[in-house]
Amino acid sequence: MTGLGALGLGPDEEALYELLLDHSPATPDQLAAAWPRPALGALLASLEAKGLLTTSAGPRYAAVAPEIALDVLLLAAERELLAARERARELEEAFQRQARERTPPAVVEVVTGRRAVEQRHAQIQRAARRQLRGLSKPPYFDRLGSVTAQRELLDGGVSSRMIYERDFVAGAGALRLIEEMAEAGQQARVLPSLPMKLYVVDDRLALLLLSHEPADAVAALVIHPSGLLEALIRLFDGLWQRALPLAPPARDQPRDDARLIALLLSGLTDEAIARQLGVGRRTAERRIAELMARLGARTRFQAGVLAALTSARRE
């Protein structure tokens, strides 16, 4: 979709309107010379119908100022969006009303097939209005799209709490991704292992992955308001209390130290820590030893905890 696609303009319409802004008023011959593409007449008629150009005797075509023409289209699009949102609310109320009247009530929706699960995964993430909670483990669907969706939620004021599995943190580039999300506002924690892949949207919906082996056997449950949903929320809260924080660095804390602390808390091996820091194993071992000595810690894990507590006090 182009920059003005949300207003109902196609790419050619937007390009022709931009051309008219620089060449108004213009005769058909002048436009044909500057726009050597087919369907010029149809595009001009469409722009005129949308209020983006005017026609005078000659004929001559002139673009209407964007402040006027586009504002009208924006207002119309906003009205349509509000109407669509209201209609969606009505349909959701009707769906929930029918679900409550069923015997037994519709609590679980089964989704099968990788493509269908990926679609519901994306839909459910974007449905959050107040908070998104998640247990992050395989399978990972369209990671870039998922990160983009979560950043949009954070920018819109939705809180996000994510518990990552240790193996994910050990993956290439994972720590930088977690840091970026934490800087955007996400609260991140880590556990050695997680029992399931789970997303909880507000307190009204959850997506629970059932399996992912083989790849085409992916299945998921969409959990609607029920005792089961409440149990999943309590499970997440219990795991959150046990998980260790992956916090962004404090203002006066070197980023490398913050990364080392996060990796120690994650329980990664020296080799995995070295890979994440982009250094050799001996360099990683030396940095760990220096941190332990500085903090008076006897174990690597204790060093991570003490460093995290020190960072928290500075904040």
Secondary structure by P-SEA (a helix, b strand, c coil): ccccccccccaaaaaaaaaaaacccccaaaaaaaccccaaaaaaaaaaaacccccccccbbbbcccccaaaaaaaaaaaaaaaaaaaaaaaaaaaaaaaaaccccccbbbbbcaaaaaaaaaaaaaccccbbbbbccccccaaaaaaaaaaaaaaabbbbbbbbccccccccaaaaaaaaaaaabbbbbbccccccccccccccbbbbbccccccccbbbbbccccaaaaaaaaaaaaaaaaccccccccccccaaaaaaaaaaaacccaaaaaaaacccaaaaaaaaaaaaaaaccccaaaaaaaaaaaaaaac
